[in-house]
Amino acid sequence: LVSSAYGMVSTAYATTKESHPYVRSVCDAAEKGVKTLTAAAVSGAQPILTKLEPQISTANEYACKGLDKLEEKLPILQQPTEKVV
C-alpha cells in the first residue's frame, strides 16, 4: 500500500515537473537543497550511528516483527492502492 501510494505521488510529481517549467525550476532547487542537507546530516551523524549500531539493530528487529504482525492482522496493507480505493 505504501509502495503503491509512493509510486502514484512520484508519478504525479514527475508529470507536474515536466508540464510546468516554473515549477520544475523550483523543484530542482529544492531537490538540490535536500540532497546537500542530507549529505551533511549523514556525514555528521555517522560517528553517532556507529556507536549506536547495536541498539539500532535491536530496535529494527523489533520494529520488523511488529510490522509483520500488523501485516498479518491487516492484509489490506499488502494491497495496491487501486484495490483499496
Phi, psi and omega in degrees: 000313180295316180298317180295316179296320177300317179299318179295316180294319180298317178296317179297319179297312181297318179297317179297317178299319181291326186277335187232105184300323180292319178295321180300315181295322178293316180295318179299317178295319179295318179298318179297318178297317179296318179298318180295314179295321180296316179299318179294318181295318181295315181293324178287328184272347186305315178299323179292317180297323179297317180291327184266005184308315179298319180291321179295319179298316179296315179298320178297318179299314178295320179297317179297318178296319178296319178293323177299316178295320179297318178294327176295318183280334181234078182298344179299336180294339179272354183276147173292155184303323182300325180284328183288318182288000000 
